[in-house]
Amino acid sequence: MAFKLIWLPDALRAAGLKLAVVDGWESRGRGEMGEVTGVICHHTAGARTGNMPSLKTLVHGRSGGKPLPGPLAQLGLGRDGTYYVIAAGRCNHAGEGVWQGNRLGNSCFIGIEAENTGFSDDLPWPPVQLDAYHRGVAAILRRLGRDQSFCAGHKEYALPKGRKPDPSLDMDLFRSQVKAILDGSAPPPTLIPAQEPPGAGSTAGRPTLRRGVSGRLVEEVQRKVGSGVDGVFGPRTEAAVRMFQRARGLVPDGIVGPKTWRALDLA
């Protein structure tokens, strides 16, 4: 059975954001949500390296000293600005607290866990990740018919005060950026062209490739970046593309657009 937040991917895609859905997300949750009123922002306090190393924990929960069953958030946000859609139902992300008079954090707030250690070794946040954070929250609030005041940091929601430190962001500044997106005063996102400019003789440029596509051009990319060659642009190919981009000073978003095609040609 699919839970009520089945609209999440469409809302994020409409904002031009990059998505990776986790198998089974539609029916994953601790139960159904109540009346959804806003968003609680978190950071993972996970590993320093990797794009979304906390994903498995967010899906399945954590064990150890303070075990907590998963899912731990509806959305994970990788360092490259990718939203991982984890669950459409209620998640264990909020705990005791209050925001806008609402104390039912898990039932009434969507949780976003952004990959960051929370320490000075992980500052500043990657611009591509922070921009996606602002735009993703704005997209959700627009869908809910709410303004930026219905976005809280976990550290602001949690009781008693000081119980939680996340996220390691100035939330007043964060909400001002969300407001600018909601009221249309923020610059539009920089979108990756759908294909390269036409080549000599007006031949069509190669299309932009991303997770989920397949074919001969994917095989070409896989050979260049050193991933397994099967013609399917999956998570391993995406990770290899990100490594290739990072090594060449490109935005490591795992998408093969015109700039990455040019770098691949020179490799």
C-alpha angles and dihedrals in degrees: 000000000000118000125228099263090073087121094067099096093048092050092051095044090051087059090055094252127150117247139194114184118210113226112262095017094134093066099030119112146093088261137304123323123246123221103327111223108164153327134285115205122213141169119225101228083216133138122323094230131055133047100262106356091157095061096103091050092049091053100041104024131235134287130194127069096352106023117197124180119232157282092069098181140004091233137031119198117209126211090254093058096260117145112218108207104216109163143006094198138061117310136196099245110109113046121179116350147095138243127171087357092301118125097175096091100161094043100042107030130065111227123221117190110196117198108251134122093228090230133106090259089071099051137148099035112236107268091228090055095045093048090051090049091055094044095045093052090047091050092052094046091049089053090049094046092239134129129233093276088076090067115090135177112234087241089058096046099042123098134240091042111255093029092117131031100193139155104028091220137105098254095196089057089043091055091047089057091048090050091052090054092047094050094043098245095113119093112263117258118268104250124205111239115251090236144358120278113271114279131223112319089021092282111168116262122240116273123250110261127209141157113312100033125106141189145083096318090055089054089052091053092046091055092050096048096040101243125134111288111234102125093245119115099219135150095286092053090046091052091049091049090051091052090049092049094046091052090055099045095255126136102275096225097133092237121123104221131150096293093048092045088054091050091047090053089055095045 
